[in-house]
Amino acid sequence: MVKILIIDDQPLLIKQIKYAFEDEYYKINRVYDGDEGLKKIENKSYDIIILESELNKRDGFQICKEIREYSSVPIIMITPMGEDLKKIMALEFGADDCISKPLNVLELKARIKAILRRTKKVEEVNLSPEFQIGEFKINTLGRKISYKDEDINLTGKEFDLFLFLITNPNKVFNRQELLEKIWGYEYYGDLRTVDVHIRRLREKIEKNSSSPRHILTKWGMGYYFKEN
């Protein structure tokens, strides 16, 4: 059973989401403020978090950042319609995906299923549970990586993106290709989503993110992992 936690202070919206999923193989928990959501995540395991960006008591972006301090659970943030800056902020704070209001539950369902499919695909890829490429050690079951034996904390989407690039070394992928490969469906959002995730990856794995050695840009073409 897929366990989903909704953190939102709008009961009508929560009811709408619960109704959309009630006939499927999902278990929905909901809380009405961020602090309560943090407690739930600390004490229980979830497959997906749906997080409102504009919570009344505490800012949803800060809640997202705090979740990322100890968990890589996939997070979909709900953002206001037409506010691209808030979508980018959500990704910067660690969200894996965003969906705008007014909420389309069919689109939300597609995004959730895409994340779950991608996670399942990573688990089923013909890779050893643990393997090493250069100084990087990858644990596909625990969805963890380390560099020179130092652990690197990645979000779910960052891990998927890194795993895809490192297992396809020296092959250049444009942003649209990465959206299709990593997000697993025809993405409704902004191509800058890829740029944000690449930048965050570089900040975490590169000694100098402004002069990367591992994840490189081929100008006008896309991104690739350089095999040393």
C-alpha positions in Angstrom: 0.0 0.0 0.0 1.3 3.5 -0.9 1.4 5.8 2.1 0.8 9.5 1.4 0.9 12.3 3.9 -0.9 15.6 3.1 0.3 18.7 5.0 -2.3 21.4 4.2 -4.5 23.7 6.3 -7.4 23.7 3.8 -9.8 20.9 4.8 -11.7 21.2 1.5 -8.6 20.6 -0.6 -7.6 17.6 1.6 -11.0 16.2 1.2 -10.7 16.6 -2.6 -7.4 14.7 -2.7 -8.6 11.9 -0.4 -11.7 11.4 -2.5 -9.7 11.1 -5.7 -7.5 8.4 -4.2 -10.0 6.5 -2.0 -10.8 3.8 -4.5 -7.2 3.0 -5.2 -4.4 1.3 -3.3 -3.4 4.3 -1.2 -3.4 5.1 2.5 -3.9 8.9 3.1 -2.9 10.6 6.3 -3.4 14.3 6.7 -2.3 17.0 9.1 -3.3 20.7 9.2 0.0 22.3 10.1 3.7 21.9 9.4 4.9 21.1 12.9 2.4 18.2 13.1 3.6 17.0 9.7 7.2 17.0 10.9 6.3 14.8 13.9 4.4 12.4 11.6 7.4 12.1 9.2 9.8 11.5 12.1 7.7 8.7 13.5 6.3 7.0 10.4 7.4 6.0 6.9 5.7 7.6 3.9 6.1 7.1 0.2 5.0 10.6 -0.9 4.5 13.9 0.9 2.1 16.5 -0.5 2.9 19.9 1.1 1.1 23.2 0.8 3.6 26.1 0.3 1.3 28.7 1.9 0.6 27.3 5.3 -0.9 29.7 7.9 1.2 28.8 10.9 4.6 28.1 9.3 5.9 28.6 5.8 5.7 25.5 3.7 9.1 26.1 2.2 10.7 26.1 5.7 8.9 22.8 6.5 10.3 21.3 3.2 13.8 22.4 4.2 13.5 20.8 7.6 12.2 17.5 6.1 15.2 17.5 3.9 17.5 17.6 6.9 16.7 14.0 7.7 14.6 12.5 5.0 14.7 11.9 1.2 11.0 11.1 0.9 9.6 12.5 -2.4 7.8 15.8 -1.8 5.3 17.4 -4.1 4.6 21.1 -3.2 1.3 22.9 -4.0 2.1 26.4 -5.2 -0.1 29.4 -6.2 -1.1 29.6 -9.9 1.2 31.7 -12.1 3.9 32.2 -9.5 6.9 30.6 -11.2 9.3 32.1 -8.6 7.6 30.0 -5.9 7.9 26.9 -8.0 11.6 27.5 -8.2 11.8 28.2 -4.5 10.1 24.9 -3.8 12.7 23.1 -5.8 15.5 25.0 -4.2 14.2 24.0 -0.7 14.2 20.4 -1.7 10.8 19.5 -3.3 10.9 16.9 -6.0 8.0 18.3 -8.0 5.4 21.1 -7.9 1.7 21.5 -8.9 -0.2 24.7 -9.1 -3.6 25.8 -7.8 -6.4 25.4 -8.7 -5.5 21.8 -8.0 -6.2 19.3 -10.8 -6.4 15.9 -9.0 -5.9 13.9 -12.2 -2.6 15.8 -12.8 -1.6 15.3 -9.1 -2.4 11.6 -9.5 -0.2 11.4 -12.7 2.7 13.1 -10.9 2.5 10.8 -7.9 2.3 7.7 -10.1 5.3 9.0 -12.1 7.4 9.4 -9.0 6.4 5.9 -7.8 7.2 4.4 -11.2 10.6 6.1 -11.3 11.4 4.9 -7.8 10.4 1.3 -8.7 12.4 1.5 -12.0 15.5 2.5 -10.1 15.0 -0.5 -7.8 14.6 -2.8 -10.8 17.5 -1.5 -12.9 20.0 -4.3 -13.6 22.6 -2.8 -11.1 24.2 -4.3 -8.1 22.6 -3.2 -4.8 25.9 -1.4 -4.2 28.5 -0.4 -6.7 31.4 2.1 -7.2 32.3 4.4 -10.0 35.5 6.3 -9.4 35.3 7.7 -5.9 31.5 7.5 -5.8 29.8 4.6 -4.0 26.2 4.1 -4.7 23.7 2.1 -2.7 20.6 1.6 -4.9 18.5 -0.1 -2.2 19.1 2.5 0.5 19.2 5.2 -2.3 22.4 6.7 -0.8 25.7 7.8 -2.3 29.1 8.7 -0.8 32.2 10.3 -2.2 35.6 9.3 -0.8 33.6 7.5 2.0 31.8 10.8 3.0 28.0 10.4 2.8 26.1 12.9 0.6 22.5 13.6 1.4 20.4 13.7 -1.7 16.6 14.1 -2.2 14.8 11.4 -4.1 14.8 13.3 -7.4 18.5 14.3 -7.0 19.4 10.6 -6.4 17.4 9.5 -9.5 19.1 12.2 -11.6 22.6 11.4 -10.3 22.1 7.6 -10.8 20.9 8.1 -14.4 23.8 10.4 -15.3 26.5 8.3 -13.6 25.3 5.1 -15.3 25.3 6.8 -18.7 28.8 8.4 -18.5 29.9 10.9 -21.2 26.5 10.9 -22.9 24.8 14.3 -23.2 21.1 14.7 -22.4 19.1 17.8 -23.0 16.7 19.2 -20.5 13.6 17.7 -22.2 15.2 14.3 -22.3 16.1 14.5 -18.6 12.5 15.6 -17.7 11.2 12.5 -19.6 13.7 10.1 -18.1 13.7 11.3 -14.5 10.2 12.7 -14.0 8.8 9.8 -16.1 6.0 11.6 -17.9 5.3 14.7 -20.1 6.2 17.3 -17.6 3.7 20.1 -17.2 6.2 22.5 -15.6 9.2 24.5 -16.5 12.4 23.2 -18.1 14.3 25.2 -15.4 13.3 22.4 -13.0 16.3 20.4 -14.5 18.7 23.4 -14.1 17.7 23.7 -10.4 18.3 20.1 -9.7 21.6 20.0 -11.6 22.8 23.1 -9.6 21.8 21.5 -6.3 23.5 18.3 -7.3 26.7 20.2 -8.1 26.6 22.0 -4.8 26.5 18.7 -3.0 28.9 16.5 -5.0 31.4 19.0 -6.4 34.3 20.5 -4.5 33.8 23.7 -6.4 30.3 23.9 -7.9 31.1 26.8 -10.1 33.9 24.7 -11.7 32.5 21.2 -11.7 34.6 18.1 -12.5 31.8 15.5 -12.6 28.5 16.9 -13.9 29.3 19.1 -16.8 27.4 21.2 -19.3 27.9 20.9 -23.0 26.7 24.4 -24.1 23.7 24.4 -26.3 23.2 20.6 -25.9 22.7 19.5 -22.3 24.3 17.9 -19.3 26.5 14.8 -18.8 28.6 12.9 -16.2 32.3 13.0 -17.1 33.9 9.6 -16.6 37.5 10.1 -15.5 
